[in-house]
Amino acid sequence: MKTSSHLGTARIITSREFEYENTPDGSGTEVATPVSPAVGAPCVTLHVVRVAPGAAWSPEDTLVEENTAVVYAGSGRVHVGSESREARRASAAYAPTGRALTLTAGPEGLTAYVWRTPLAEGRTPGTDPKVFSTLWDDETRLRGFAGTGQIDPEAAPRATMNFVFWPGAGSAQLCLHCGIQQPGETFNVHLHTHSDEAFIAFEGVGQMYLVDRWIDVEAGDVLFAAPGVLHGARNPHTGSEARRFVTCGGPTPFDPALYDAAGVSSQVV
């Protein structure tokens, strides 16, 4: 049975629990904030934004923070600084410090998940970061991930993770990864020593691991795990009716261990 879980500095927040507030511009745009310092996240804030038809929205302090965004529903345009691109479901954008992120909705409106974080002291933006992409960008991937050693890896087939925005593409602190769990596959349980983890169920139904248990989730739900908290994702469904289970998000700041596991450099280019 699907349940909500709140375990100290680890939470799964179902989409039905989101608490939306209207933006002050009177456009009808609504914002929920399931992950933030108010719930114990030291590094990351995650908004769920329903941009009203024809309206535009930008995160507060966007010019002095890192932002990533994933379009969940609807269509419109996404702007990073002076550049813009058409946006539809699974479109993704990265706005480095100094370049504003703006979402503009088309006639049907636009729903997006948006991650925010200040650039930590000592970190500098990439020289020419990739700013537009899609969750299905499979140019750089992590396959066969066995976890980080705290619990035995599952014997199930291992899921694949796309690195959409990551240090090798110029992302200085935020990252965006897309986990694709085909029927029966698992992205093994792991933790990040120094990073918050905030990721969402983007497509399908599956399970997220949090602290010590697997919890049923569906598209739209959010997982938050503070540094040191075990988490993972799996698609336990098999058979002719089973479909893939897709997650997206990532640790903040990015965790070099994931890139080491993929055999690629974690240096920001």
C-alpha positions in Angstrom: 0.0 0.0 0.0 1.2 3.5 -0.8 2.1 5.5 2.3 3.7 8.8 3.1 6.9 8.6 5.1 8.5 11.2 7.3 11.7 9.9 9.0 13.5 12.8 10.5 15.8 14.3 7.9 14.4 11.9 5.3 10.9 12.2 3.7 8.8 11.0 0.9 6.2 13.6 0.0 3.4 12.4 -2.1 2.0 14.8 -4.7 -1.3 14.9 -2.9 0.5 16.4 0.1 1.9 19.4 -1.8 0.7 22.7 -0.4 0.4 25.3 -3.2 0.4 29.1 -2.7 -0.5 31.7 -5.3 2.3 33.9 -6.5 1.8 37.6 -5.6 1.6 38.7 -9.3 -2.0 37.6 -9.5 -1.4 35.5 -12.6 -2.9 32.3 -11.1 0.6 30.7 -10.9 1.0 28.3 -7.9 4.1 27.1 -6.1 4.6 24.3 -3.6 7.9 23.7 -1.8 8.2 20.1 -0.6 12.0 20.3 0.1 13.7 23.3 1.7 15.8 24.2 4.8 12.4 24.3 6.6 12.3 20.5 6.4 16.0 20.0 7.2 17.6 20.3 3.8 20.9 22.0 4.4 21.7 22.6 0.7 18.7 22.4 -1.7 15.2 23.8 -2.2 12.8 22.0 -4.5 9.7 23.8 -5.9 6.8 22.4 -7.8 5.5 25.2 -10.0 2.2 25.4 -11.9 2.7 28.3 -14.3 -0.7 29.7 -15.4 -1.4 29.9 -19.1 0.5 32.8 -20.7 2.3 33.6 -17.4 6.0 33.7 -16.6 7.8 32.6 -13.4 11.3 32.8 -12.1 12.8 31.5 -8.8 13.5 34.0 -6.2 17.2 35.0 -6.2 17.7 33.1 -9.5 20.6 35.3 -10.5 22.7 34.5 -7.4 21.8 30.7 -7.3 22.1 27.6 -9.3 18.8 26.4 -10.8 17.7 23.3 -12.7 14.2 22.7 -14.0 12.3 19.7 -15.5 9.0 20.2 -17.3 6.5 17.7 -15.9 3.4 18.7 -17.8 2.2 21.2 -20.3 4.3 23.3 -22.6 5.8 26.7 -23.2 9.3 28.1 -23.2 12.2 27.9 -20.8 14.7 30.9 -20.7 18.3 30.8 -19.4 19.6 34.3 -19.5 19.2 35.6 -23.0 18.7 32.1 -24.5 15.3 30.3 -24.8 14.0 27.1 -26.1 10.6 25.5 -26.5 9.7 23.3 -23.5 7.5 20.2 -23.2 7.3 17.2 -20.9 10.8 16.0 -20.0 12.5 19.2 -21.2 15.3 20.2 -18.8 17.3 23.4 -18.2 20.3 24.4 -16.1 20.8 28.0 -15.1 24.2 28.7 -13.6 24.9 31.5 -11.2 24.5 34.8 -13.0 22.0 33.6 -15.6 18.3 33.8 -14.7 15.9 30.9 -15.2 12.4 31.9 -16.4 9.5 29.5 -17.3 6.8 30.9 -19.6 3.7 28.8 -20.1 1.8 28.2 -23.3 -2.0 28.2 -23.6 -2.4 24.9 -21.6 -0.1 26.0 -18.7 3.2 24.4 -17.6 4.1 22.4 -14.5 7.8 22.1 -13.6 10.0 20.8 -10.8 12.7 23.4 -10.0 15.8 22.8 -7.8 17.7 25.8 -6.2 20.9 26.2 -4.3 23.5 28.9 -3.7 26.9 28.3 -5.2 29.1 27.2 -2.4 32.2 29.2 -1.5 35.2 28.1 -3.6 33.1 26.8 -6.5 33.1 28.7 -9.8 30.7 28.3 -12.8 31.7 26.1 -15.7 33.3 27.8 -18.7 30.5 26.9 -21.2 27.9 24.9 -19.4 25.2 23.0 -21.3 21.9 24.8 -20.3 19.2 22.9 -22.3 18.6 19.2 -22.5 16.1 16.5 -21.9 15.8 13.6 -19.4 16.3 11.2 -22.3 19.9 12.5 -23.0 21.9 9.3 -22.8 25.3 10.6 -24.0 26.8 9.9 -20.6 25.4 7.1 -18.5 26.0 5.1 -15.3 25.3 1.4 -15.7 25.5 -1.4 -13.2 25.6 0.7 -10.0 26.1 -1.6 -7.0 25.5 1.0 -4.3 28.0 2.5 -1.8 28.5 -0.6 0.4 26.3 0.0 3.4 23.9 -2.8 2.5 24.2 -5.7 0.1 23.2 -4.8 -3.4 20.1 -6.4 -4.8 20.5 -9.4 -7.1 17.9 -7.8 -9.5 19.1 -6.4 -12.8 20.5 -2.9 -12.4 19.0 0.3 -13.7 20.6 2.9 -15.9 21.1 6.5 -15.0 21.5 9.3 -17.6 23.7 12.2 -16.5 21.8 15.2 -18.0 23.5 18.1 -16.2 26.8 17.2 -14.5 30.3 18.5 -14.0 31.5 17.1 -17.3 28.8 19.3 -19.0 29.8 22.4 -17.0 27.4 22.2 -14.0 29.3 23.6 -11.0 27.1 22.4 -8.1 23.6 21.3 -9.1 23.3 18.2 -11.2 20.3 16.5 -12.9 20.3 12.7 -13.4 17.6 10.5 -14.8 17.2 7.0 -13.5 15.4 4.6 -15.9 14.2 1.4 -14.1 12.8 -1.0 -16.6 10.5 -3.7 -15.2 12.4 -5.7 -12.5 15.4 -3.3 -12.3 16.9 -1.5 -9.3 19.1 1.5 -8.8 20.8 0.1 -5.7 20.6 1.7 -2.3 23.4 4.2 -1.5 24.1 7.4 0.4 25.9 10.7 -0.1 28.2 11.8 2.7 28.0 15.5 2.0 25.0 16.0 -0.2 21.3 16.5 0.0 19.3 14.2 -2.3 16.1 15.4 -3.8 14.5 13.5 -6.6 11.1 12.8 -8.0 9.2 10.0 -9.6 8.7 11.3 -13.1 7.0 8.5 -14.9 5.2 5.3 -13.9 4.9 3.5 -10.5 7.6 2.0 -8.5 9.3 2.1 -5.1 11.8 4.4 -3.4 14.1 3.2 -0.6 14.4 5.5 2.4 16.4 4.8 5.5 15.4 1.1 6.0 12.4 0.3 3.8 11.0 0.3 0.3 7.9 2.6 -0.1 5.4 2.6 -3.0 5.4 5.8 -5.1 3.9 7.1 -8.3 4.7 9.9 -10.8 4.9 13.3 -9.1 6.0 12.1 -5.7 9.3 13.5 -4.1 12.1 11.9 -2.1 14.3 14.0 0.2 17.3 12.4 2.0 19.8 14.5 4.0 23.5 13.6 3.9 24.2 10.1 5.1 20.6 8.8 4.6 20.3 5.6 2.6 18.0 5.8 -0.5 17.4 4.1 -3.9 14.8 3.3 -6.5 13.4 0.2 -8.0 10.7 -1.1 -10.3 9.4 -4.3 -8.7 6.8 -4.8 -11.4 7.2 -7.5 -14.0 5.1 -9.2 -16.6 3.4 -8.2 -19.8 1.6 -5.1 -18.3 4.7 -3.7 -16.5 6.1 -0.4 -17.7 9.3 1.5 -16.9 9.6 3.6 -13.8 11.6 6.9 -14.3 13.1 9.1 -11.6 15.0 12.3 -11.9 16.9 14.7 -9.6 20.3 14.4 -7.9 22.5 15.1 -5.0 23.3 18.7 -4.1 26.2 19.5 -4.3 27.0 16.8 -6.9 28.6 13.6 -5.5 31.9 12.7 -7.3 31.4 9.1 -6.3 28.7 8.6 -8.9 31.0 9.9 -11.7 33.8 7.7 -10.4 31.4 4.7 -10.6 30.7 5.7 -14.2 34.4 6.0 -15.1 34.1 9.7 -16.0 35.8 12.8 -14.4 34.0 14.9 -11.8 36.0 18.0 -12.7 33.8 21.0 -13.7 34.6 21.9 -17.3 
